[in-house]
């Protein structure tokens, strides 16, 4: 972030702390693409026929307007991380409302520092890594591969997996990851490198299994 952008963000944060709704709309517009990716990645498959990321964003913006007056009194947080927290909580609430016990029984939320993160993160990562198996003739192989890859991802440390998701799929910076998870930036970097190594191993597994499906 250059000095001009930094000054603009400081001004935006000051306006937010003053309860300025146009500042919230500006922040929302600025970060819309990253928030959309968050929702697209974490939205549970059974809900995709009922709502999309734009619907969740609309709900989240309404929630943010209602909670803006509490921003100044809450824990120190950058504007984006605060807004991302609201979007994530909105998504969790929608999952609970529409899917209820089905989601709770699935154990899809990971608690990090007492806060819930993610909906079926390992399944979401697996789906993106195995996305090339789309034809009906490969449906069975794709299902088997998804299960194997998801199991491998679930063996990762939950925070390492979340760091990977935040950096690789949600496009957060290292400092934003550290703030979002309440860890030091050095720790976030170490966890990201470790997660990338694990991801490289999983991708190699996907490549090998794909060859078996195609030529086996």
C-alpha positions as CSV (number, residue, x, y, z in Angstrom):
1,X,0.0,0.0,0.0
2,X,1.5,3.3,-1.0
3,X,1.5,6.4,1.2
4,X,-1.5,8.0,-0.6
5,X,-3.6,4.8,-0.1
6,X,-2.5,4.6,3.5
7,X,-3.6,8.1,4.2
8,X,-6.9,7.4,2.4
9,X,-7.5,4.3,4.5
10,X,-6.7,6.1,7.7
11,X,-9.3,8.7,6.8
12,X,-11.8,6.0,5.9
13,X,-11.2,4.3,9.3
14,X,-11.6,7.6,11.1
15,X,-14.9,8.2,9.4
16,X,-16.1,4.7,10.2
17,X,-15.3,5.2,13.8
18,X,-17.5,8.3,13.6
19,X,-20.4,6.2,12.4
20,X,-20.3,7.5,8.8
21,X,-22.5,5.3,6.6
22,X,-21.1,6.7,3.3
23,X,-17.7,5.6,4.6
24,X,-19.1,2.1,5.1
25,X,-20.5,2.0,1.6
26,X,-17.1,3.1,0.3
27,X,-15.3,0.4,2.2
28,X,-17.8,-2.2,1.0
29,X,-17.4,-1.2,-2.6
30,X,-13.6,-1.2,-2.3
31,X,-13.4,-4.7,-0.8
32,X,-16.4,-6.2,-2.6
33,X,-14.3,-8.5,-4.8
34,X,-12.4,-10.1,-1.9
35,X,-15.6,-10.5,0.2
36,X,-17.3,-12.1,-2.8
37,X,-14.5,-14.6,-3.1
38,X,-14.8,-15.4,0.6
39,X,-18.5,-16.2,0.2
40,X,-18.1,-18.1,-3.0
41,X,-15.4,-20.3,-1.4
42,X,-17.2,-21.0,1.9
43,X,-20.9,-21.2,0.8
44,X,-22.1,-24.7,1.5
45,X,-23.1,-26.6,-1.6
46,X,-26.7,-27.3,-0.4
47,X,-27.3,-23.5,-0.2
48,X,-26.0,-22.6,-3.7
49,X,-29.4,-23.2,-5.3
50,X,-31.1,-20.9,-2.8
51,X,-28.7,-18.0,-2.7
52,X,-25.5,-16.7,-4.1
53,X,-22.6,-14.5,-3.0
54,X,-24.5,-11.3,-3.9
55,X,-27.4,-12.3,-1.7
56,X,-25.0,-12.9,1.3
57,X,-23.2,-9.6,0.6
58,X,-26.6,-7.8,0.8
59,X,-27.4,-9.4,4.1
60,X,-23.9,-8.6,5.4
61,X,-24.1,-5.0,4.4
62,X,-27.3,-4.6,6.3
63,X,-25.7,-6.2,9.3
64,X,-22.7,-3.9,9.0
65,X,-24.9,-0.8,9.0
66,X,-26.5,-2.0,12.2
67,X,-23.2,-2.7,13.9
68,X,-21.3,0.4,12.7
69,X,-22.1,2.3,15.8
70,X,-20.2,-0.4,17.8
71,X,-17.1,-0.3,15.6
72,X,-15.4,2.5,17.6
73,X,-16.1,0.7,20.9
74,X,-15.0,-2.7,19.8
75,X,-11.6,-4.4,19.8
76,X,-8.9,-2.6,17.7
77,X,-9.4,-3.9,14.1
78,X,-8.7,-2.6,10.6
79,X,-11.7,-1.7,8.6
80,X,-11.4,-4.7,6.2
81,X,-10.9,-7.3,8.9
82,X,-13.9,-5.9,10.8
83,X,-16.0,-6.0,7.7
84,X,-14.8,-9.5,6.8
85,X,-15.7,-10.7,10.3
86,X,-19.3,-9.4,9.7
87,X,-19.5,-11.1,6.3
88,X,-18.1,-14.4,7.8
89,X,-20.6,-14.3,10.7
90,X,-23.5,-13.5,8.3
91,X,-22.5,-16.6,6.3
92,X,-22.3,-18.7,9.4
93,X,-25.7,-17.5,10.6
94,X,-27.3,-18.2,7.2
95,X,-25.8,-21.8,7.2
96,X,-27.3,-22.3,10.7
97,X,-30.6,-20.9,9.7
98,X,-31.1,-22.8,6.5
99,X,-29.3,-26.1,7.3
100,X,-29.6,-26.2,11.1
101,X,-28.4,-29.3,12.8
102,X,-27.2,-30.7,9.6
103,X,-24.3,-28.2,9.7
104,X,-23.7,-28.6,13.4
105,X,-23.5,-32.4,13.1
106,X,-21.1,-32.1,10.2
107,X,-18.6,-30.2,12.4
108,X,-17.8,-27.8,9.7
109,X,-16.8,-24.8,11.9
110,X,-13.3,-24.6,13.3
111,X,-12.9,-22.6,16.5
112,X,-9.8,-20.4,16.5
113,X,-9.3,-18.2,19.6
114,X,-13.0,-18.8,20.4
115,X,-14.3,-17.6,17.1
116,X,-15.9,-19.8,14.4
117,X,-14.1,-20.0,11.1
118,X,-15.1,-21.6,7.9
119,X,-17.7,-23.9,6.5
120,X,-16.3,-27.3,5.2
121,X,-13.0,-25.7,4.4
122,X,-11.3,-29.0,3.6
123,X,-14.2,-29.9,1.3
124,X,-14.0,-26.5,-0.5
125,X,-10.3,-26.9,-1.0
126,X,-10.7,-30.4,-2.3
127,X,-13.4,-29.3,-4.7
128,X,-11.1,-26.7,-6.2
129,X,-8.1,-29.1,-6.5
130,X,-10.2,-31.8,-8.2
131,X,-12.3,-29.5,-10.3
132,X,-11.0,-31.0,-13.6
133,X,-13.0,-34.2,-13.1
134,X,-16.3,-32.9,-14.5
135,X,-17.5,-35.3,-17.1
136,X,-20.3,-37.8,-16.2
137,X,-18.0,-40.7,-17.2
138,X,-15.5,-39.6,-14.5
139,X,-18.0,-39.0,-11.8
140,X,-17.2,-42.0,-9.7
141,X,-13.4,-41.4,-10.1
142,X,-13.9,-37.7,-9.1
143,X,-15.9,-38.7,-6.0
144,X,-13.2,-41.1,-4.9
145,X,-10.5,-38.5,-5.6
146,X,-12.4,-35.9,-3.7
147,X,-12.6,-38.1,-0.7
148,X,-8.8,-38.9,-0.7
149,X,-7.8,-35.3,-1.2
150,X,-10.2,-34.0,1.4
151,X,-8.9,-36.6,3.9
152,X,-5.3,-35.4,3.2
153,X,-6.3,-31.7,3.7
154,X,-8.1,-32.6,7.0
155,X,-4.8,-34.0,8.3
156,X,-3.4,-30.4,8.2
157,X,-3.3,-28.3,11.3
158,X,-6.6,-26.4,11.4
159,X,-4.9,-23.0,11.6
160,X,-2.4,-23.9,8.9
161,X,-5.3,-24.8,6.7
162,X,-7.1,-21.6,7.5
163,X,-3.9,-19.6,6.7
164,X,-3.7,-21.3,3.4
165,X,-7.3,-20.5,2.6
166,X,-7.0,-16.9,3.6
167,X,-3.8,-16.3,1.5
168,X,-4.5,-18.6,-1.4
169,X,-8.3,-18.4,-1.9
170,X,-9.3,-15.1,-0.3
171,X,-6.3,-13.0,-1.3
172,X,-5.5,-11.7,2.2
173,X,-2.0,-10.2,2.9
174,X,0.1,-11.8,5.6
175,X,-0.6,-9.0,8.0
176,X,-4.3,-9.3,7.4
177,X,-4.1,-13.1,8.0
178,X,-2.3,-12.4,11.3
179,X,-4.9,-9.9,12.4
180,X,-7.8,-12.1,11.3
181,X,-6.5,-15.1,13.3
182,X,-5.0,-13.2,16.2
183,X,-1.5,-14.5,15.6
184,X,1.9,-12.8,15.0
185,X,2.9,-12.0,11.5
186,X,6.0,-14.2,11.7
187,X,3.8,-17.1,12.9
188,X,1.4,-16.5,10.0
189,X,4.3,-16.6,7.5
190,X,5.7,-19.8,9.0
191,X,2.3,-21.5,8.9
192,X,1.7,-20.4,5.3
193,X,5.0,-21.9,4.1
194,X,4.2,-25.1,6.0
195,X,0.8,-25.2,4.4
196,X,2.2,-24.6,0.9
197,X,4.5,-27.5,1.3
198,X,1.5,-29.7,2.3
199,X,-0.5,-28.3,-0.6
200,X,2.3,-29.2,-3.0
201,X,2.2,-32.7,-1.8
202,X,-1.5,-32.9,-2.2
203,X,-1.3,-31.5,-5.7
204,X,1.2,-34.1,-6.6
205,X,-1.2,-36.7,-5.3
206,X,-4.0,-35.3,-7.5
207,X,-1.8,-35.4,-10.6
208,X,-0.8,-39.0,-10.0
209,X,-4.4,-40.1,-9.4
210,X,-5.6,-38.2,-12.5
211,X,-3.0,-40.1,-14.6
212,X,-4.3,-43.3,-13.2
213,X,-7.9,-42.4,-14.1
214,X,-6.9,-41.3,-17.6
215,X,-4.5,-44.1,-18.5
216,X,-5.1,-46.8,-16.0
